[in-house]
Amino acid sequence: MNRFARLATRVLAVPVGLVCLEPAGEAAGALPECWPPESRPDQAVLECCRRVAEDGRPRFLSRAGDGTAAFSFAGVPLVGSSGEVLGVLAVVDPAVRIWSEDEVQDLSDLAAACSAQARMRVRSEIGRQAREAAEDAAVAAEGEASRVHELLNRSELLLRASEDLADTRGLDDVRQRVGDLVSGDLKPARVDLLLVRQGMLHRVPSPVDGDAPPGGVLERFALGSHWPVSRAVRENRMVVVAGPHAATDAVSGTAASPGFDTLHLHTAACLPLRGTHGTLGALVLGWDAPHEIGLDERAVLTTLAGYTAQAVERALHLDDRVTAASQLQRAMLTDLPDAPGLELAALYRPAARDDMVGGDWYDAYPLPRVPGSGATGALALTVGDITGHDMRAAALMGQVRSMLRQADHDHPGQGPEQALGALERACRRLNLPASGTAVHAHVRPVADGHWHLKWSNAGHPAPLLLTPDGSVESLAEHDVLLHHALPPGPRTCGTRSLPPGSTLLLYTDGLVEERGTDIDENVERLIRELATAPPGIRLHALLRSLLDTIGPREAQDDTVLFAVRVPAL
């Protein structure tokens, strides 16, 4: 619950989130789980939670300071499988604000996922009670030891399901864990997970074997088809099919789903996956020998399908969130401009955890022509790293990136250190909590195909310059990092000549920083790889090779590589 409270504060940009779990009408008497953990809502906030729990309806309000402390409150009830209120997901802002339709929808979506988690808690308690009942029965009825042992195994299966499926992160993970759970006790020969999308049932591939049963299995088929699994989803009930060698349905004469008729299965159970807003798909278990599915096993399978549905619903919600965040990241990392006389290439890899987005960025854009100078073709280059690898960091990065562009255009003819200083002053005046590192550079064409480089480094990994003779120079000059709490001070600027055949490499620390390794050794490896790169290799291929060779196997941080080459004459 604390995770949902924390996620709510991030999505709605508020300081406090809380989840109260109690029966309807008693939420105010609960000890809420809050984010941050040390925060404790006052009585007025708890009273709002109680009203939401009693009414069973969302509540969004702002209260001005008429003798009492002002605050804004948004709360959505958490609903159980039978429509009962299990608690409240709420956020609190000490300032008066108007809640937008998008914020209302975001909180409602989070509440739907939180409700699934709350229902899982309730069912986990039921599973625990079932195990205790089975253990008591084993002591009281020694003559039925075999029966009790079976019940105990099934109860433990449900307990494991409630625990193992509670922290899945994607559909592949759900598919794998369900297969692992049932393989020990129910021992099916085949497990299928199918989801409803646009009127079709789509098979979720197995992360282990690629889900490639023999016979050219259909990866998707119509929800309105004759297959028993389709009927289970349409009618929202368990459908069991049985028959010699083919798991054939006695009514339609067909196998449970495409692929089962080629696997010589005898019995199959098609279980609908009931979500908060409708049936999500189906779980299909098949046995290659006659398998009796009694009332007890039906109950176990139904509960297992419920846990699976909650995990699938949460995975779909997280997938949608990651997709939206990735689209946001791609939108902010614009295409590189055409730069006559230069070759540009960039590569971005997000962190493989949290929101799979972050604060690393690259940028390149033409600089304004200085009146009276006559010089054209100057370009600004940036690689930066705003602290964090989540949607908040990505949002801050977008603001910083735009402000740095504006700083260059507001100070034509001045160096990159002036633009970074203007950015710092703007962040301080606007109270923008942006912290991180950056290298900002200006390159201008000079005579005979040469370019002139000026750069300013705010605590960032040093750029690397590959010279035409194959040596690599580390441009180590740097100043302090960017931080909203530090007073802006003067920044320095370095200069170099870029003759034809030079390559400038900018990168973020995600390329060379990995737990258990020495960052300096990784930088030395990077220098060696850059120095020994094949002559004439395309820039994008060079960046991909450096990432594959030097970068961590599991990306714990975002990574940016940005290269600029002056073509050889």
C-alpha positions in Angstrom: 0.0 0.0 0.0 2.9 2.3 0.7 4.1 1.8 -2.9 0.7 3.0 -4.2 0.8 6.0 -1.9 4.3 6.8 -3.2 3.2 6.3 -6.8 0.2 8.6 -6.3 2.4 11.4 -5.1 4.6 11.1 -8.1 1.9 10.9 -10.7 -0.1 13.8 -9.2 2.9 15.9 -8.1 1.8 16.2 -4.5 3.8 15.8 -1.3 1.6 13.3 0.6 -0.2 10.1 -0.4 -2.0 7.6 1.9 -3.9 4.4 1.8 -6.4 3.6 4.5 -7.6 0.0 4.7 -10.6 -0.7 6.9 -14.2 -1.9 6.5 -16.6 0.7 5.0 -17.3 3.7 7.2 -14.3 3.1 9.5 -11.4 4.3 7.4 -10.8 7.2 9.7 -10.0 4.8 12.6 -7.3 3.0 10.6 -3.6 3.7 10.9 -3.0 4.8 7.3 0.0 3.8 5.2 1.6 7.1 4.0 4.2 8.4 1.7 6.5 9.9 2.9 6.6 7.3 5.8 7.1 10.0 8.4 4.1 12.0 7.3 0.9 11.7 9.4 -2.4 13.2 8.1 -4.3 15.4 10.4 -7.9 14.8 11.5 -9.4 16.8 8.7 -7.8 14.6 6.1 -8.8 11.5 7.9 -12.4 12.8 8.1 -12.3 13.3 4.3 -11.1 9.6 4.0 -14.0 8.5 6.2 -16.5 10.4 4.0 -15.2 8.7 0.9 -15.4 5.3 2.6 -19.0 6.0 3.8 -20.3 7.4 0.5 -18.4 4.9 -1.7 -17.7 7.8 -4.2 -14.6 9.7 -5.1 -14.1 13.1 -3.4 -12.0 16.0 -4.7 -12.0 19.3 -2.8 -9.9 22.3 -1.9 -10.3 24.2 1.4 -9.1 27.7 1.8 -7.6 28.9 5.1 -10.8 30.3 6.8 -9.4 29.9 10.3 -8.0 26.4 9.7 -5.1 25.2 7.6 -5.7 25.2 3.9 -5.3 22.0 1.9 -6.5 20.2 -1.2 -7.7 16.6 -1.0 -8.4 13.9 -3.6 -9.6 10.5 -2.6 -11.0 7.4 -4.4 -12.6 4.4 -2.7 -10.9 1.0 -3.0 -13.5 -1.5 -4.1 -13.7 -5.3 -3.3 -14.7 -8.0 -5.7 -18.4 -7.7 -4.5 -18.5 -4.0 -4.7 -17.7 -3.4 -1.0 -15.5 -0.6 0.1 -12.1 -1.9 1.4 -10.5 1.5 2.0 -9.4 4.8 0.4 -6.5 5.9 -1.8 -5.9 9.6 -1.3 -3.4 12.4 -1.9 -3.1 15.7 0.0 -1.6 19.0 -1.1 -1.1 21.7 1.5 -1.8 24.3 -1.2 -5.2 25.1 -2.7 -5.5 23.7 -6.2 -8.0 22.7 -8.8 -7.9 19.0 -9.7 -7.8 18.5 -13.5 -9.7 15.8 -15.4 -6.4 14.0 -16.1 -5.4 14.0 -12.4 -8.9 12.6 -11.5 -8.4 9.9 -14.1 -4.9 9.1 -13.0 -5.9 8.7 -9.4 -8.9 6.6 -10.4 -6.6 4.3 -12.5 -4.2 3.9 -9.6 -7.1 3.2 -7.3 -8.2 0.4 -9.6 -4.8 -1.3 -9.3 -4.6 -0.6 -5.6 -8.1 -2.2 -5.2 -6.7 -5.4 -6.9 -3.9 -5.4 -4.4 -6.3 -4.9 -1.5 -8.4 -7.8 -2.7 -5.3 -9.9 -2.9 -4.6 -9.1 0.8 -8.1 -10.3 1.7 -7.7 -13.5 -0.4 -4.3 -14.1 1.1 -5.9 -14.1 4.5 -8.5 -16.6 3.3 -5.6 -18.8 2.0 -3.9 -18.6 5.4 -7.0 -19.6 7.2 -7.4 -22.5 4.8 -3.9 -23.8 5.6 -4.6 -23.6 9.3 -7.9 -25.4 8.8 -6.1 -28.1 6.8 -3.4 -28.5 9.5 -6.1 -28.8 12.2 -7.8 -31.4 10.2 -4.6 -33.4 9.8 -4.3 -33.6 13.6 -8.0 -34.4 14.2 -8.4 -37.0 11.5 -5.3 -39.2 11.1 -7.4 -41.7 9.1 -7.8 -39.2 6.3 -4.1 -38.2 6.3 -3.9 -38.5 2.5 -6.9 -36.3 2.0 -5.6 -33.7 4.5 -2.2 -33.7 2.8 -3.8 -32.9 -0.5 -5.8 -30.1 1.0 -2.7 -28.7 2.7 -0.8 -28.8 -0.6 -3.6 -26.9 -2.4 -3.8 -24.3 0.4 -0.1 -23.8 0.2 -0.4 -23.5 -3.6 -2.9 -20.6 -3.1 -0.6 -19.0 -0.5 2.3 -19.2 -2.9 0.1 -17.8 -5.6 -0.9 -14.9 -3.5 2.7 -14.1 -2.7 4.4 -14.9 -6.0 1.9 -13.1 -8.1 1.8 -10.0 -5.9 5.0 -8.5 -7.2 5.0 -9.4 -10.9 6.2 -6.7 -13.2 5.0 -7.8 -16.7 2.9 -10.3 -18.6 6.0 -12.5 -19.3 6.6 -12.6 -15.5 3.0 -13.5 -14.8 3.0 -16.3 -17.5 6.3 -17.7 -16.0 5.2 -17.7 -12.4 1.8 -19.2 -13.1 3.5 -22.1 -14.9 6.0 -22.6 -12.0 3.1 -22.6 -9.5 0.9 -25.2 -11.0 3.7 -27.5 -12.2 4.4 -28.8 -8.7 0.9 -29.6 -7.4 -1.6 -29.7 -10.3 1.0 -31.1 -12.8 -0.6 -30.0 -16.1 1.2 -30.9 -19.3 0.3 -27.5 -20.8 -0.5 -24.0 -19.5 -1.8 -21.2 -21.7 -2.5 -17.6 -21.0 -4.7 -15.7 -23.4 -5.8 -12.1 -23.3 -8.7 -10.2 -25.0 -7.6 -7.5 -27.4 -9.9 -5.9 -29.9 -12.3 -8.8 -30.1 -9.6 -11.4 -30.4 -7.9 -13.8 -27.9 -4.1 -13.4 -28.1 -1.8 -16.0 -26.7 0.9 -14.7 -24.3 4.2 -16.3 -25.4 6.2 -18.3 -22.8 9.4 -16.6 -21.9 11.1 -20.1 -21.6 10.3 -22.0 -24.8 8.9 -19.2 -27.0 5.5 -20.9 -26.8 6.0 -22.9 -29.9 3.8 -26.0 -29.7 3.7 -28.2 -32.8 1.3 -27.9 -35.6 1.4 -24.2 -36.5 -0.6 -22.9 -33.5 -2.7 -19.8 -34.0 -1.3 -16.9 -32.0 -4.7 -15.2 -32.0 -8.3 -16.2 -32.8 -11.7 -14.6 -32.6 -13.4 -14.2 -29.2 -16.7 -15.3 -30.9 -15.2 -18.6 -32.2 -16.3 -22.1 -31.3 -13.3 -22.8 -29.1 -14.2 -23.7 -25.5 -11.8 -21.1 -24.2 -13.6 -18.4 -26.1 -16.9 -19.7 -24.6 -15.4 -19.5 -21.1 -14.5 -15.8 -21.7 -17.8 -14.9 -23.3 -19.9 -16.7 -20.6 -17.5 -15.7 -17.7 -17.4 -19.3 -16.3 -15.1 -22.3 -16.0 -15.3 -24.7 -19.0 -13.9 -28.2 -18.6 -13.4 -30.3 -21.7 -12.4 -34.0 -21.7 -12.0 -36.8 -24.3 -9.5 -39.4 -25.3 -6.2 -38.1 -26.5 -7.4 -34.7 -27.7 -9.2 -32.9 -24.8 -12.2 -32.7 -27.0 -15.4 -30.8 -25.9 -18.4 -33.1 -25.9 -20.7 -30.4 -27.3 -18.7 -28.8 -30.1 -16.3 -31.6 -30.8 -13.2 -29.3 -30.7 -10.2 -28.9 -28.5 -10.0 -26.4 -25.7 -8.0 -23.9 -27.8 -5.8 -24.0 -30.9 -2.8 -26.1 -30.3 -4.4 -28.5 -27.7 -5.6 -30.8 -30.5 -2.0 -31.3 -31.6 -0.6 -32.1 -28.1 -2.7 -35.2 -27.4 -4.1 -33.8 -24.2 -7.0 -35.6 -22.5 -8.5 -33.0 -20.1 -8.4 -29.2 -20.1 -9.8 -26.5 -17.8 -10.6 -23.0 -19.3 -10.7 -20.4 -16.5 -11.9 -16.8 -17.2 -9.7 -14.0 -15.8 -12.1 -11.6 -14.2 -10.7 -8.0 -14.0 -12.1 -4.9 -12.4 -13.8 -3.7 -15.5 -14.5 -6.9 -17.3 -13.0 -10.3 -18.3 -9.3 -9.9 -19.3 -8.8 -13.3 -20.9 -8.4 -16.9 -19.9 -6.0 -19.3 -18.2 -6.0 -22.8 -19.8 -4.6 -25.9 -18.1 -4.3 -29.2 -19.9 -3.4 -32.7 -18.8 -2.2 -35.5 -21.0 -4.0 -38.2 -18.9 -7.6 -38.4 -17.5 -7.8 -35.8 -14.8 -10.8 -35.6 -12.4 -11.6 -32.0 -11.5 -13.7 -32.2 -8.3 -15.3 -29.4 -6.3 -12.2 -28.8 -4.2 -10.0 -28.5 -7.2 -12.5 -26.2 -9.0 -12.3 -23.9 -6.0 -8.5 -23.9 -6.1 -8.5 -23.3 -9.8 -11.0 -20.4 -9.5 -9.0 -18.8 -6.8 -5.8 -19.2 -8.8 -7.5 -17.6 -11.8 -8.5 -14.7 -9.5 -4.8 -14.1 -8.4 -3.7 -14.4 -12.0 -6.3 -11.9 -13.1 -5.1 -9.4 -10.5 -1.5 -9.9 -11.6 -2.5 -9.5 -15.3 -4.5 -6.4 -14.6 -1.6 -4.8 -12.7 0.9 -5.9 -15.4 -1.3 -4.3 -18.1 -1.5 -1.1 -16.1 2.2 -1.0 -15.6 2.8 -1.7 -19.3 0.5 1.2 -20.3 2.3 3.5 -17.9 5.8 2.4 -19.2 4.5 2.9 -22.8 3.3 6.4 -22.1 6.5 7.3 -20.3 8.6 5.9 -23.2 6.6 7.9 -25.7 7.2 11.0 -23.5 10.9 10.3 -23.5 11.1 9.8 -27.2 9.2 13.0 -27.8 11.7 15.0 -25.8 14.7 13.4 -27.5 14.3 15.1 -30.8 16.0 14.2 -34.1 19.5 15.5 -34.7 19.7 18.4 -37.1 21.5 18.4 -40.5 24.9 19.9 -39.9 26.9 20.5 -43.1 30.5 19.6 -42.5 29.8 17.4 -39.5 28.4 13.9 -38.8 26.2 13.4 -35.8 24.9 10.2 -34.1 23.2 9.6 -30.7 22.0 6.5 -28.8 19.8 6.4 -25.7 19.1 3.3 -23.5 16.6 3.6 -20.6 17.1 2.0 -17.2 15.6 -1.5 -16.9 13.8 -0.7 -13.7 11.3 1.8 -12.2 9.5 3.7 -15.0 12.1 2.8 -17.7 12.7 6.4 -18.4 14.9 9.0 -16.9 16.8 12.3 -16.9 19.6 11.5 -19.3 19.4 13.5 -22.6 21.3 14.6 -25.6 20.6 17.7 -27.8 22.0 19.5 -30.8 20.7 22.6 -32.5 21.9 25.5 -34.6 23.2 28.6 -32.7 21.8 32.0 -33.7 24.1 33.9 -36.0 25.9 36.8 -34.3 25.0 40.1 -36.0 28.0 41.5 -37.9 30.1 38.4 -37.6 29.1 36.8 -40.9 29.8 33.3 -39.5 27.2 30.6 -40.0 26.9 26.9 -39.3 27.6 27.0 -35.5 26.0 24.3 -33.5 25.3 23.7 -29.8 25.8 20.2 -28.4 24.6 18.9 -25.0 24.7 15.7 -23.0 23.2 15.8 -19.5 21.9 13.7 -16.7 19.2 15.0 -14.4 19.2 12.9 -11.1 16.7 10.0 -11.2 15.4 7.5 -13.6 11.6 7.9 -13.4 8.9 10.1 -14.9 9.7 13.0 -12.5 13.3 13.0 -13.8 12.2 12.9 -17.4 9.8 15.9 -16.8 12.6 17.9 -15.1 14.9 17.0 -18.0 12.4 18.3 -20.5 12.2 21.7 -18.7 16.0 22.0 -18.3 16.6 21.0 -21.9 14.3 23.7 -23.2 15.6 26.4 -20.8 19.2 25.7 -21.9 18.2 26.1 -25.5 16.5 29.4 -24.7 19.7 30.5 -22.8 21.8 30.0 -25.9 19.3 32.0 -28.0 19.1 34.8 -25.4 22.9 35.2 -25.3 24.1 35.1 -29.0 27.8 35.2 -29.4 28.5 34.1 -25.8 30.1 30.9 -24.8 28.5 27.7 -23.4 29.5 28.6 -19.8 27.3 31.7 -20.1 24.3 29.5 -21.2 24.9 27.1 -18.2 25.1 30.0 -15.8 21.9 31.5 -17.2 20.2 28.1 -16.8 21.3 27.9 -13.1 20.0 31.4 -12.4 16.6 30.6 -14.1 16.2 27.3 -12.1 16.9 29.2 -8.9 14.5 32.0 -9.6 11.7 29.6 -10.7 12.4 27.2 -7.7 12.9 24.3 -10.1 14.4 21.4 -8.1 16.7 20.2 -10.9 20.1 18.7 -10.0 22.5 16.7 -12.1 25.4 17.1 -14.5 25.9 18.3 -18.1 28.4 19.0 -20.8 27.4 21.9 -23.0 29.5 22.8 -26.1 29.6 25.1 -29.1 31.3 24.1 -32.3 31.9 26.6 -35.1 33.4 26.0 -38.6 36.8 27.7 -39.3 39.1 27.5 -42.3 40.0 24.4 -44.3 37.4 22.0 -42.8 38.5 22.6 -39.3 36.1 23.3 -36.4 36.5 25.1 -33.2 35.2 23.5 -30.0 34.3 25.4 -26.8 32.8 23.5 -23.9 31.8 23.9 -20.3 31.5 20.8 -18.0 29.1 20.9 -14.9 30.4 17.9 -13.0 29.8 15.5 -15.9 32.1 12.6 -17.2 34.8 14.1 -19.3 34.2 14.1 -23.1 36.7 12.1 -25.2 38.4 13.4 -28.3 39.7 10.9 -30.9 42.3 12.8 -32.9 43.2 12.0 -36.6 46.4 10.2 -35.5 44.3 7.6 -33.4 45.1 8.9 -29.9 42.3 9.8 -27.5 42.3 12.8 -25.2 40.1 13.2 -22.1 38.8 16.7 -21.9 39.0 16.7 -18.1 38.4 20.4 -17.3 35.2 20.7 -15.3 33.2 22.7 -12.7 30.8 21.8 -10.0 27.5 19.9 -10.9 24.2 21.6 -11.3 22.1 21.8 -8.1 19.2 24.0 -7.2 20.6 24.4 -3.6 24.0 25.7 -4.8 24.3 29.4 -5.5 25.2 30.0 -9.1 28.9 30.9 -9.6 31.2 31.6 -12.5 31.7 28.7 -14.9 34.8 28.0 -17.0 35.2 27.1 -20.6 37.7 24.9 -22.4 38.7 25.1 -26.1 40.1 22.7 -28.7 40.6 22.6 -32.4 38.8 19.8 -34.3 40.8 19.0 -37.4 39.3 16.8 -40.2 39.2 13.2 -39.0 38.4 14.1 -35.4 35.6 12.4 -33.4 34.2 13.9 -30.2 32.3 11.5 -27.8 30.0 12.6 -25.1 28.3 10.1 -22.8 26.5 9.7 -19.4 27.7 7.7 -16.4 25.3 4.9 -17.2 27.8 3.7 -19.8 30.7 3.2 -17.3 29.1 2.9 -13.9 28.2 -0.6 -12.7 28.0 -2.0 -9.2 31.1 -4.0 -8.3 33.3 -2.5 -10.9 35.8 0.4 -10.9 34.5 3.4 -12.9 38.0 4.6 -13.7 38.9 1.2 -15.2 35.7 1.3 -17.3 36.6 4.7 -18.6 40.1 3.4 -19.6 38.4 0.5 -21.4 36.2 3.0 -23.2 39.2 5.0 -24.3 40.9 1.8 -25.6 37.8 0.8 -27.5 37.4 4.2 -29.0 41.1 4.4 -30.0 41.0 0.9 -31.7 37.7 1.5 -33.5 37.9 0.5 -37.2 38.7 3.5 -39.4 35.6 4.7 -41.3 33.1 2.9 -39.1 29.8 4.6 -39.2 29.1 6.7 -36.1 25.9 4.9 -35.1 27.6 1.5 -35.4 30.5 2.9 -33.3 28.1 3.9 -30.5 26.3 0.6 -30.6 29.6 -1.2 -30.3 30.7 0.9 -27.4 27.4 0.3 -25.6 27.5 -3.4 -26.1 31.2 -3.7 -25.1 31.4 -1.2 -22.2 27.8 -0.8 -20.9 26.5 -2.9 -18.0 24.5 -6.0 -19.0 21.5 -5.0 -16.9 21.0 -1.3 -17.2 20.5 0.1 -13.7 20.7 3.7 -15.0 19.9 5.5 -18.3 22.7 5.8 -20.8 23.3 8.3 -23.5 26.1 8.3 -26.1 26.5 11.2 -28.5 29.3 11.5 -31.1 30.3 14.3 -33.5 32.8 13.6 -36.3 34.6 16.0 -38.6 34.9 14.0 -41.8 38.4 13.5 -43.1 39.3 15.5 -46.2 
